[in-house]
Amino acid sequence: MLLRQVKEILNAEVLVGEDRLDIEVQTAFGADLMSDVLAFAVSGCLLLTGLTNPQVIRTADVLDIAAVILVRGKRPSPETLQAAAAKNIPVLSTKYILFETAGRLYQNGIRGCLEKVDEPPRIRL
């Protein structure tokens, strides 16, 4: 699925990365603990989170995350948006809560990076 389709499904606003909406995404991971993201997310996935600090962008950069989707209508600081722009990481904001965001994406074909913590991730891009 293209990131522009994700934008439409989530009625999201693009905060950074309007020029990157044609990237393909297949998986997503939702968390507010960046240690969980580092432990379980995979390269190329969407990161769904309510955190808005620059650490989110640093984590996304380390894992080569496709895009960050901020839930609950969150708005990051200018510092966070500048970091995302510098790293070429799209940041979108949706008013849906994390659970609804994940559900809408799953319903439209996006799958999780893994189903249970005792299983290895299904897709490593």
N, CA, C and O atoms as a MOPAC input file, in Angstrom:
PM7 MOZYME 1SCF
protein

 N      0.84600 1    -1.16800 1     0.00000 1
 C      0.00000 1     0.00000 1     0.00000 1
 C      0.90100 1     1.24300 1     0.00000 1
 O      1.95700 1     1.25300 1     0.63300 1
 N      0.48400 1     2.26300 1    -0.69800 1
 C      1.25000 1     3.50400 1    -0.73100 1
 C      0.92800 1     4.36200 1     0.49100 1
 O     -0.18000 1     4.31300 1     1.02600 1
 N      1.90400 1     5.14000 1     0.91700 1
 C      1.71400 1     6.01700 1     2.06400 1
 C      0.56600 1     6.99700 1     1.82000 1
 O     -0.11800 1     7.38400 1     2.76700 1
 N      0.34600 1     7.39800 1     0.58900 1
 C     -0.76800 1     8.30700 1     0.30100 1
 C     -2.10800 1     7.62800 1     0.59200 1
 O     -3.06600 1     8.29900 1     0.97500 1
 N     -2.18800 1     6.30900 1     0.41400 1
 C     -3.40500 1     5.57400 1     0.75500 1
 C     -3.58600 1     5.52100 1     2.27000 1
 O     -4.70500 1     5.63400 1     2.77100 1
 N     -2.49200 1     5.35000 1     2.98800 1
 C     -2.53800 1     5.37800 1     4.45200 1
 C     -3.07500 1     6.73200 1     4.90700 1
 O     -3.93000 1     6.80300 1     5.79100 1
 N     -2.58000 1     7.78300 1     4.31100 1
 C     -3.02900 1     9.14300 1     4.63200 1
 C     -4.54300 1     9.25400 1     4.48400 1
 O     -5.21400 1     9.81900 1     5.34700 1
 N     -5.07600 1     8.71800 1     3.39600 1
 C     -6.51900 1     8.80100 1     3.15200 1
 C     -7.30400 1     7.95100 1     4.14900 1
 O     -8.32100 1     8.39800 1     4.68100 1
 N     -6.84200 1     6.74000 1     4.40100 1
 C     -7.53300 1     5.83300 1     5.33600 1
 C     -7.63900 1     6.45900 1     6.72100 1
 O     -8.64800 1     6.30500 1     7.40900 1
 N     -6.59100 1     7.16300 1     7.12000 1
 C     -6.53000 1     7.73100 1     8.47100 1
 C     -6.96900 1     9.19700 1     8.52800 1
 O     -6.91500 1     9.82200 1     9.58700 1
 N     -7.40500 1     9.74500 1     7.38300 1
 C     -7.74000 1    11.17700 1     7.33900 1
 C     -6.61200 1    11.97800 1     7.97400 1
 O     -6.84900 1    12.88900 1     8.76800 1
 N     -5.39100 1    11.62700 1     7.61300 1
 C     -4.20800 1    12.19600 1     8.26200 1
 C     -3.73200 1    13.46100 1     7.56400 1
 O     -3.98500 1    13.69000 1     6.38100 1
 N     -3.04400 1    14.25700 1     8.33500 1
 C     -2.38800 1    15.45700 1     7.82700 1
 C     -0.89600 1    15.15300 1     7.69500 1
 O     -0.29100 1    14.59500 1     8.60900 1
 N     -0.31900 1    15.51300 1     6.58100 1
 C      1.11900 1    15.33100 1     6.38800 1
 C      1.83300 1    16.53100 1     6.98900 1
 O      1.63200 1    17.66600 1     6.55600 1
 N      2.66700 1    16.27400 1     7.98900 1
 C      3.41400 1    17.34800 1     8.64600 1
 C      4.78900 1    17.53200 1     8.02400 1
 O      5.30700 1    18.64700 1     7.95500 1
 N      5.36900 1    16.43700 1     7.57600 1
 C      6.66900 1    16.42400 1     6.89500 1
 C      6.62500 1    15.30100 1     5.87200 1
 O      6.09300 1    14.22800 1     6.15800 1
 N      7.17200 1    15.52700 1     4.69300 1
 C      7.32500 1    14.44400 1     3.73100 1
 C      6.25200 1    14.31900 1     2.68300 1
 O      5.98900 1    13.22200 1     2.19200 1
 N      5.63600 1    15.40700 1     2.33600 1
 C      4.60800 1    15.38500 1     1.28200 1
 C      5.14700 1    14.75700 1    -0.00400 1
 O      4.39500 1    14.14200 1    -0.76000 1
 N      6.42800 1    14.91000 1    -0.24600 1
 C      7.05300 1    14.37300 1    -1.45300 1
 C      7.36200 1    12.88300 1    -1.36300 1
 O      7.87300 1    12.30800 1    -2.32400 1
 N      7.06500 1    12.24600 1    -0.23200 1
 C      7.38100 1    10.82700 1    -0.05400 1
 C      6.12500 1     9.95900 1     0.05700 1
 O      6.20200 1     8.83400 1     0.54900 1
 N      5.00000 1    10.44900 1    -0.38000 1
 C      3.74200 1     9.71500 1    -0.22500 1
 C      3.61000 1     8.52600 1    -1.17200 1
 O      2.65400 1     7.75800 1    -1.05800 1
 N      4.53100 1     8.36100 1    -2.08500 1
 C      4.47100 1     7.21700 1    -2.99700 1
 C      5.32900 1     6.04000 1    -2.53300 1
 O      5.53800 1     5.09400 1    -3.29300 1
 N      5.82400 1     6.08500 1    -1.30200 1
 C      6.57400 1     4.93200 1    -0.80100 1
 C      5.59500 1     3.82300 1    -0.43000 1
 O      4.46100 1     4.08100 1    -0.02600 1
 N      6.05300 1     2.60200 1    -0.57300 1
 C      5.22400 1     1.42100 1    -0.30000 1
 C      5.43900 1     0.96100 1     1.14200 1
 O      6.57000 1     0.91100 1     1.62700 1
 N      4.33900 1     0.62700 1     1.81700 1
 C      4.40500 1     0.07800 1     3.17100 1
 C      3.55000 1    -1.18000 1     3.25200 1
 O      2.50100 1    -1.28000 1     2.61700 1
 N      4.01600 1    -2.12800 1     4.04000 1
 C      3.29800 1    -3.39000 1     4.20400 1
 C      2.97500 1    -3.71100 1     5.65300 1
 O      2.03200 1    -4.45000 1     5.93900 1
 N      3.77100 1    -3.14600 1     6.57600 1
 C      3.61900 1    -3.48900 1     7.98500 1
 C      3.61200 1    -2.22800 1     8.84400 1
 O      4.00800 1    -1.14700 1     8.40700 1
 N      3.14800 1    -2.40400 1    10.08100 1
 C      3.12800 1    -1.30500 1    11.04400 1
 C      3.43100 1    -1.84900 1    12.42900 1
 O      3.26100 1    -3.03600 1    12.70800 1
 N      3.88500 1    -0.94300 1    13.28900 1
 C      4.12700 1    -1.27400 1    14.68900 1
 C      3.67100 1    -0.09300 1    15.52100 1
 O      4.01400 1     1.04900 1    15.21700 1
 N      2.90300 1    -0.35300 1    16.56500 1
 C      2.40400 1     0.71200 1    17.42000 1
 C      2.94900 1     0.60700 1    18.82100 1
 O      2.84200 1    -0.44100 1    19.45800 1
 N      3.54300 1     1.70100 1    19.31300 1
 C      4.06200 1     1.72700 1    20.68100 1
 C      4.42700 1     3.14800 1    21.06700 1
 O      4.71100 1     3.99100 1    20.21600 1
 N      4.41400 1     3.39500 1    22.37500 1
 C      4.91100 1     4.64700 1    22.90700 1
 C      6.25500 1     4.45300 1    23.60400 1
 O      6.91100 1     5.43200 1    23.96000 1
 N      6.66700 1     3.22500 1    23.80000 1
 C      7.98800 1     2.93300 1    24.35800 1
 C      8.95900 1     2.69600 1    23.21200 1
 O      8.83700 1     1.71300 1    22.48100 1
 N      9.90800 1     3.58300 1    23.05900 1
 C     10.85300 1     3.43500 1    21.95600 1
 C     11.73500 1     2.20900 1    22.13800 1
 O     12.27800 1     1.69300 1    21.16100 1
 N     11.88700 1     1.73200 1    23.36800 1
 C     12.63700 1     0.48500 1    23.57300 1
 C     11.88200 1    -0.68900 1    22.95300 1
 O     12.50900 1    -1.60500 1    22.42000 1
 N     10.55400 1    -0.68100 1    23.01200 1
 C      9.76200 1    -1.72400 1    22.34700 1
 C      9.89300 1    -1.61200 1    20.83300 1
 O      9.98500 1    -2.62300 1    20.13700 1
 N      9.90100 1    -0.40100 1    20.33200 1
 C     10.06500 1    -0.19900 1    18.89000 1
 C     11.41200 1    -0.77400 1    18.45300 1
 O     11.48600 1    -1.49700 1    17.46000 1
 N     12.46600 1    -0.45800 1    19.18500 1
 C     13.80000 1    -0.96400 1    18.85100 1
 C     13.86100 1    -2.48700 1    18.91700 1
 O     14.57600 1    -3.11600 1    18.13600 1
 N     13.11800 1    -3.07600 1    19.84100 1
 C     13.16500 1    -4.53000 1    20.02700 1
 C     12.31900 1    -5.29500 1    19.00800 1
 O     12.67200 1    -6.41400 1    18.63500 1
 N     11.20200 1    -4.70700 1    18.54900 1
 C     10.24800 1    -5.49900 1    17.77400 1
 C      9.88900 1    -4.97000 1    16.38800 1
 O      9.43700 1    -5.74500 1    15.54600 1
 N     10.07100 1    -3.70400 1    16.12800 1
 C      9.70700 1    -3.16100 1    14.81500 1
 C     10.74300 1    -3.56400 1    13.77400 1
 O     11.86800 1    -3.93100 1    14.11400 1
 N     10.35900 1    -3.49300 1    12.51900 1
 C     11.27100 1    -3.86500 1    11.43300 1
 C     11.41300 1    -2.71500 1    10.44700 1
 O     10.56500 1    -1.82600 1    10.36500 1
 N     12.47800 1    -2.75900 1     9.72500 1
 C     12.76500 1    -1.76100 1     8.70100 1
 C     11.61100 1    -1.68500 1     7.70700 1
 O     11.04800 1    -2.70700 1     7.31200 1
 N     11.26900 1    -0.47400 1     7.31400 1
 C     10.24300 1    -0.28100 1     6.30200 1
 C      8.82600 1    -0.22000 1     6.81900 1
 O      7.89700 1    -0.00400 1     6.04000 1
 N      8.63200 1    -0.40900 1     8.13100 1
 C      7.26900 1    -0.38800 1     8.66700 1
 C      6.83300 1     1.03000 1     9.00300 1
 O      7.64400 1     1.95500 1     9.02500 1
 N      5.55500 1     1.18300 1     9.26200 1
 C      5.01000 1     2.43000 1     9.79900 1
 C      5.13600 1     2.37300 1    11.30900 1
 O      4.91500 1     1.32100 1    11.90800 1
 N      5.48400 1     3.48000 1    11.92800 1
 C      5.50900 1     3.56300 1    13.38300 1
 C      4.31200 1     4.38600 1    13.82900 1
 O      4.20300 1     5.56700 1    13.49600 1
 N      3.41000 1     3.75900 1    14.58600 1
 C      2.23600 1     4.42700 1    15.13300 1
 C      2.53000 1     4.76000 1    16.58100 1
 O      2.82400 1     3.86300 1    17.37100 1
 N      2.45800 1     6.03800 1    16.94800 1
 C      2.81200 1     6.42700 1    18.31000 1
 C      2.13600 1     7.72300 1    18.70500 1
 O      1.71500 1     8.50900 1    17.85600 1
 N      2.04000 1     7.93200 1    20.00300 1
 C      1.55000 1     9.19100 1    20.54400 1
 C      2.67700 1    10.07700 1    21.02200 1
 O      2.43700 1    11.20100 1    21.46200 1
 N      3.89800 1     9.59100 1    20.94500 1
 C      5.04900 1    10.39400 1    21.36600 1
 C      5.42300 1    11.38700 1    20.28000 1
 O      5.33200 1    11.08600 1    19.09000 1
 N      5.83900 1    12.55900 1    20.69400 1
 C      6.14600 1    13.60900 1    19.73100 1
 C      7.54400 1    14.17900 1    19.88800 1
 O      7.86600 1    15.18000 1    19.24700 1
 N      8.37900 1    13.58200 1    20.71000 1
 C      9.70400 1    14.14400 1    20.95400 1
 C     10.70600 1    13.70000 1    19.88300 1
 O     10.43500 1    12.76000 1    19.13500 1
 N     11.84800 1    14.36300 1    19.80600 1
 C     12.84400 1    14.01300 1    18.77800 1
 C     13.35100 1    12.57100 1    18.86400 1
 O     13.85300 1    12.03800 1    17.87400 1
 N     13.22900 1    11.93500 1    20.02500 1
 C     13.66900 1    10.54400 1    20.16300 1
 C     12.90900 1     9.62200 1    19.21100 1
 O     13.45700 1     8.62200 1    18.74700 1
 N     11.66400 1     9.95100 1    18.92200 1
 C     10.86900 1     9.16000 1    17.97100 1
 C     11.55000 1     9.16200 1    16.60400 1
 O     11.63600 1     8.12400 1    15.94800 1
 N     12.02300 1    10.30800 1    16.18400 1
 C     12.67800 1    10.42500 1    14.88200 1
 C     14.02700 1     9.70600 1    14.90500 1
 O     14.39100 1     9.04300 1    13.93400 1
 N     14.75900 1     9.83300 1    15.99200 1
 C     16.04300 1     9.11600 1    16.09100 1
 C     15.82600 1     7.60800 1    16.01500 1
 O     16.57600 1     6.90100 1    15.34300 1
 N     14.80200 1     7.12000 1    16.70400 1
 C     14.48600 1     5.69400 1    16.66800 1
 C     14.07000 1     5.27600 1    15.25800 1
 O     14.52000 1     4.24700 1    14.75400 1
 N     13.22500 1     6.06300 1    14.63600 1
 C     12.78600 1     5.76600 1    13.26100 1
 C     13.97100 1     5.73600 1    12.30700 1
 O     14.02000 1     4.90600 1    11.39900 1
 N     14.91000 1     6.62200 1    12.50600 1
 C     16.09900 1     6.66800 1    11.64600 1
 C     16.95900 1     5.42300 1    11.83000 1
 O     17.42700 1     4.84400 1    10.84900 1
 N     17.16800 1     5.01100 1    13.05800 1
 C     17.99000 1     3.82600 1    13.34800 1
 C     17.40900 1     2.58700 1    12.67900 1
 O     18.14900 1     1.75500 1    12.15500 1
 N     16.08800 1     2.46600 1    12.69900 1
 C     15.42500 1     1.27600 1    12.15300 1
 C     15.01300 1     1.41600 1    10.69600 1
 O     14.45500 1     0.48000 1    10.12400 1
 N     15.27000 1     2.54400 1    10.09400 1
 C     14.83600 1     2.80300 1     8.71800 1
 C     13.31900 1     2.62900 1     8.59500 1
 O     12.82800 1     1.94800 1     7.69500 1
 N     12.59000 1     3.25800 1     9.51800 1
 C     11.12800 1     3.24900 1     9.52600 1
 C     10.63300 1     4.04200 1     8.31300 1
 O     11.19700 1     5.08700 1     7.98700 1
 N      9.58900 1     3.55800 1     7.64900 1
 C      9.07600 1     4.21700 1     6.44700 1
 C      8.45400 1     5.57300 1     6.76100 1
 O      8.68000 1     6.54400 1     6.03900 1
 N      7.67000 1     5.64200 1     7.83600 1
 C      6.99400 1     6.88400 1     8.21100 1
 C      6.51300 1     6.77500 1     9.64800 1
 O      6.30300 1     5.68100 1    10.17100 1
 N      6.34600 1     7.92800 1    10.27200 1
 C      5.80800 1     8.00200 1    11.62700 1
 C      4.39200 1     8.54400 1    11.53400 1
 O      4.14600 1     9.57900 1    10.91500 1
 N      3.45900 1     7.82500 1    12.16200 1
 C      2.06600 1     8.26300 1    12.23000 1
 C      1.78000 1     8.64000 1    13.67700 1
 O      1.77500 1     7.77800 1    14.55600 1
 N      1.54500 1     9.91200 1    13.92500 1
 C      1.20900 1    10.38200 1    15.25900 1
 C     -0.29100 1    10.26200 1    15.45900 1
 O     -1.07200 1    10.71900 1    14.62400 1
 N     -0.69100 1     9.65200 1    16.55800 1
 C     -2.11100 1     9.40000 1    16.83100 1
 C     -2.65800 1    10.44800 1    17.79500 1
 O     -1.91300 1    11.25600 1    18.35100 1
 N     -3.97000 1    10.41600 1    17.97800 1
 C     -4.68000 1    11.30600 1    18.90000 1
 C     -4.49700 1    12.78500 1    18.56000 1
 O     -4.59200 1    13.64300 1    19.43700 1
 N     -4.23300 1    13.08000 1    17.28100 1
 C     -4.09800 1    14.46700 1    16.85800 1
 C     -2.85400 1    15.15700 1    17.38800 1
 O     -2.78700 1    16.38600 1    17.41600 1
 N     -1.88100 1    14.38400 1    17.80500 1
 C     -0.66000 1    14.95300 1    18.38600 1
 C      0.08500 1    15.80700 1    17.37800 1
 O      0.08300 1    15.52400 1    16.18000 1
 N      0.72600 1    16.86200 1    17.88300 1
 C      1.53100 1    17.77600 1    17.07400 1
 C      2.92600 1    17.84600 1    17.70200 1
 O      3.06100 1    18.20300 1    18.87300 1
 N      3.94600 1    17.51300 1    16.93900 1
 C      5.30200 1    17.54900 1    17.48600 1
 C      5.86400 1    18.96500 1    17.52700 1
 O      5.32600 1    19.89200 1    16.92100 1
 N      6.94600 1    19.09800 1    18.25100 1
 C      7.63600 1    20.38200 1    18.32500 1
 C      8.31600 1    20.67900 1    16.98900 1
 O      8.55300 1    19.76800 1    16.19600 1
 N      8.62800 1    21.93700 1    16.73900 1
 C      9.38600 1    22.27400 1    15.53000 1
 C     10.71500 1    21.51100 1    15.45500 1
 O     11.16100 1    21.13600 1    14.37100 1
 N     11.33700 1    21.28600 1    16.60800 1
 C     12.59600 1    20.53300 1    16.64600 1
 C     12.40800 1    19.11100 1    16.10400 1
 O     13.24700 1    18.61100 1    15.35500 1
 N     11.32200 1    18.47900 1    16.48300 1
 C     11.03700 1    17.12400 1    16.01300 1
 C     10.78200 1    17.12000 1    14.51000 1
 O     11.27700 1    16.24800 1    13.79600 1
 N     10.01600 1    18.08500 1    14.03100 1
 C      9.73400 1    18.16700 1    12.59600 1
 C     10.99400 1    18.47400 1    11.79400 1
 O     11.17100 1    17.95200 1    10.69300 1
 N     11.86000 1    19.30900 1    12.33100 1
 C     13.12800 1    19.60600 1    11.65800 1
 C     13.98700 1    18.35500 1    11.56100 1
 O     14.61600 1    18.10800 1    10.53200 1
 N     14.01700 1    17.55900 1    12.64000 1
 C     14.79200 1    16.31000 1    12.62600 1
 C     14.23000 1    15.35000 1    11.58200 1
 O     14.98700 1    14.70100 1    10.86000 1
 N     12.90600 1    15.25900 1    11.50100 1
 C     12.27000 1    14.37100 1    10.51700 1
 C     12.59400 1    14.82400 1     9.09500 1
 O     12.90700 1    14.00400 1     8.23300 1
 N     12.51900 1    16.11400 1     8.86000 1
 C     12.83200 1    16.63900 1     7.52600 1
 C     14.28900 1    16.37100 1     7.16800 1
 O     14.59700 1    16.01000 1     6.03200 1
 N     15.17500 1    16.54600 1     8.12700 1
 C     16.60600 1    16.31700 1     7.87800 1
 C     16.89700 1    14.85300 1     7.57000 1
 O     17.79700 1    14.54800 1     6.78700 1
 N     16.14000 1    13.95100 1     8.18200 1
 C     16.33900 1    12.51100 1     7.96900 1
 C     15.44600 1    11.95700 1     6.86200 1
 O     15.49800 1    10.76600 1     6.55800 1
 N     14.62100 1    12.82700 1     6.25500 1
 C     13.73100 1    12.42200 1     5.16900 1
 C     12.71800 1    11.36600 1     5.62100 1
 O     12.42100 1    10.42000 1     4.89200 1
 N     12.19400 1    11.54900 1     6.84200 1
 C     11.20400 1    10.62800 1     7.40400 1
 C      9.84300 1    11.32400 1     7.41100 1
 O      9.67200 1    12.32500 1     8.10700 1
 N      8.88400 1    10.81800 1     6.65600 1
 C      7.55300 1    11.42200 1     6.66800 1
 C      6.90500 1    11.31300 1     8.04700 1
 O      7.03600 1    10.30100 1     8.73500 1
 N      6.20700 1    12.37500 1     8.43000 1
 C      5.45800 1    12.39300 1     9.68400 1
 C      4.03900 1    12.82300 1     9.35600 1
 O      3.81600 1    13.87500 1     8.75700 1
 N      3.08100 1    11.99200 1     9.75900 1
 C      1.67000 1    12.28700 1     9.55400 1
 C      0.98700 1    12.31400 1    10.90200 1
 O      1.46100 1    11.69000 1    11.85100 1
 N     -0.11800 1    13.02800 1    10.99700 1
 C     -0.88300 1    13.09100 1    12.23400 1
 C     -2.33200 1    12.74400 1    11.93000 1
 O     -2.93000 1    13.27700 1    10.99500 1
 N     -2.88900 1    11.84000 1    12.73700 1
 C     -4.29400 1    11.46500 1    12.62000 1
 C     -4.98500 1    11.70900 1    13.95100 1
 O     -4.35800 1    11.63200 1    15.00800 1
 N     -6.26700 1    12.00000 1    13.89800 1
 C     -7.01900 1    12.23200 1    15.13300 1
 C     -7.50900 1    10.93300 1    15.76000 1
 O     -8.03100 1    10.93900 1    16.87500 1
 N     -7.34600 1     9.82000 1    15.05100 1
 C     -7.75900 1     8.53800 1    15.61200 1
 C     -6.83000 1     8.12200 1    16.75200 1
 O     -5.64600 1     8.46100 1    16.75700 1
 N     -7.38000 1     7.38600 1    17.71400 1
 C     -6.55800 1     6.83500 1    18.78400 1
 C     -5.71000 1     5.69300 1    18.21000 1
 O     -5.95600 1     5.23600 1    17.09500 1
 N     -4.72700 1     5.24300 1    18.96200 1
 C     -3.81300 1     4.20600 1    18.48400 1
 C     -4.56300 1     2.93600 1    18.08000 1
 O     -4.28300 1     2.36600 1    17.02500 1
 N     -5.50000 1     2.49300 1    18.89500 1
 C     -6.23100 1     1.26800 1    18.61000 1
 C     -7.00700 1     1.38800 1    17.29900 1
 O     -6.96000 1     0.48000 1    16.46900 1
 N     -7.70900 1     2.48100 1    17.10800 1
 C     -8.48900 1     2.68800 1    15.88700 1
 C     -7.58200 1     2.82600 1    14.66900 1
 O     -7.89500 1     2.31100 1    13.59600 1
 N     -6.46100 1     3.52000 1    14.83600 1
 C     -5.50000 1     3.68200 1    13.74200 1
 C     -5.00100 1     2.31400 1    13.28100 1
 O     -4.99300 1     2.01900 1    12.08600 1
 N     -4.58900 1     1.49300 1    14.22600 1
 C     -4.10100 1     0.15700 1    13.89000 1
 C     -5.20500 1    -0.67600 1    13.24100 1
 O     -4.95300 1    -1.39000 1    12.27000 1
 N     -6.40800 1    -0.59100 1    13.76300 1
 C     -7.52400 1    -1.35600 1    13.21600 1
 C     -7.86300 1    -0.96500 1    11.78700 1
 O     -8.09800 1    -1.83300 1    10.94500 1
 N     -7.89100 1     0.31900 1    11.50900 1
 C     -8.18700 1     0.78100 1    10.15600 1
 C     -7.11000 1     0.32100 1     9.17500 1
 O     -7.41800 1    -0.09100 1     8.05700 1
 N     -5.85900 1     0.39200 1     9.59300 1
 C     -4.77700 1    -0.06500 1     8.71000 1
 C     -4.85300 1    -1.57200 1     8.49400 1
 O     -4.69100 1    -2.04500 1     7.37000 1
 N     -5.09600 1    -2.32400 1     9.55700 1
 C     -5.19500 1    -3.78500 1     9.45000 1
 C     -6.35300 1    -4.16500 1     8.52200 1
 O     -6.21800 1    -5.05700 1     7.68400 1
 N     -7.46300 1    -3.49700 1     8.67500 1
 C     -8.64200 1    -3.77100 1     7.84500 1
 C     -8.35000 1    -3.53400 1     6.36400 1
 O     -8.99900 1    -4.12000 1     5.49700 1
 N     -7.38900 1    -2.68600 1     6.08300 1
 C     -7.04000 1    -2.35100 1     4.70700 1
 C     -5.77000 1    -3.03900 1     4.22200 1
 O     -5.20700 1    -2.64200 1     3.20200 1
 N     -5.30800 1    -4.07200 1     4.94300 1
 C     -4.22000 1    -4.89800 1     4.43700 1
 C     -2.85200 1    -4.70200 1     5.05300 1
 O     -1.93600 1    -5.46700 1     4.74900 1
 N     -2.67700 1    -3.70100 1     5.91100 1
 C     -1.39700 1    -3.53600 1     6.60300 1
 C     -1.34900 1    -4.54800 1     7.74300 1
 O     -2.31500 1    -4.68300 1     8.49400 1
 N     -0.25700 1    -5.24300 1     7.87400 1
 C     -0.09900 1    -6.23800 1     8.93200 1
 C      0.94200 1    -5.77500 1     9.93900 1
 O      1.75300 1    -4.89300 1     9.65700 1
 N      0.90500 1    -6.37900 1    11.10300 1
 C      1.88200 1    -6.06400 1    12.13300 1
 C      3.24500 1    -6.65200 1    11.79900 1
 O      3.35900 1    -7.58600 1    11.00500 1
 N      4.25600 1    -6.09900 1    12.40900 1
 C      5.62000 1    -6.61000 1    12.20400 1
 C      5.76100 1    -8.02800 1    12.75500 1
 O      6.53800 1    -8.82600 1    12.23100 1
 N      5.01400 1    -8.33800 1    13.80400 1
 C      4.96600 1    -9.67900 1    14.36100 1
 C      3.64900 1    -9.82500 1    15.10400 1
 O      3.02200 1    -8.83200 1    15.47100 1
 N      3.23000 1   -11.06900 1    15.32600 1
 C      1.96100 1   -11.30900 1    16.00000 1
 C      2.11800 1   -11.52500 1    17.49300 1
 O      1.29600 1   -11.06800 1    18.28700 1
 N      3.17500 1   -12.22300 1    17.87000 1
 C      3.45600 1   -12.49700 1    19.28100 1
 C      4.94100 1   -12.28900 1    19.52000 1
 O      5.74900 1   -12.40900 1    18.59800 1
 N      5.29800 1   -11.97700 1    20.75400 1
 C      6.70500 1   -11.70000 1    21.03700 1
 C      7.57800 1   -12.94400 1    20.99100 1
 O      8.80200 1   -12.82400 1    20.92600 1
 N      6.99300 1   -14.12700 1    21.02100 1
 C      7.81800 1   -15.33300 1    20.94700 1
 C      8.01600 1   -15.81100 1    19.50500 1
 O      8.56100 1   -16.88900 1    19.27000 1
 N      7.56700 1   -14.99300 1    18.53800 1
 C      7.76800 1   -15.30900 1    17.12900 1
 C      8.70700 1   -14.28000 1    16.51500 1
 O      8.68400 1   -13.11300 1    16.90600 1
 N      9.52800 1   -14.69300 1    15.56400 1
 C     10.36000 1   -13.70700 1    14.87300 1
 C      9.48300 1   -12.84900 1    13.97600 1
 O      8.41900 1   -13.30300 1    13.55700 1
 N      9.89100 1   -11.63200 1    13.66900 1
 C      9.13600 1   -10.80700 1    12.72800 1
 C      8.94000 1   -11.51900 1    11.40700 1
 O      9.82100 1   -12.24400 1    10.94500 1
 N      7.76500 1   -11.30800 1    10.79000 1
 C      7.44400 1   -11.98100 1     9.52700 1
 C      8.16100 1   -11.36200 1     8.34400 1
 O      8.54300 1   -12.06700 1     7.41000 1
 N      8.34400 1   -10.07100 1     8.37200 1
 C      8.93300 1    -9.39500 1     7.20500 1
 C     10.13800 1    -8.58600 1     7.66800 1
 O     10.04200 1    -7.76200 1     8.57700 1
 N     11.24400 1    -8.83400 1     7.04100 1
 C     12.45300 1    -8.04000 1     7.28000 1
 C     12.84100 1    -7.41700 1     5.94200 1
 O     13.32000 1    -8.10300 1     5.03900 1
 N     12.63200 1    -6.12700 1     5.83100 1
 C     12.92600 1    -5.43200 1     4.57700 1
 C     14.31500 1    -4.88100 1     4.57800 1
 O     14.73500 1    -4.26300 1     3.59900 1

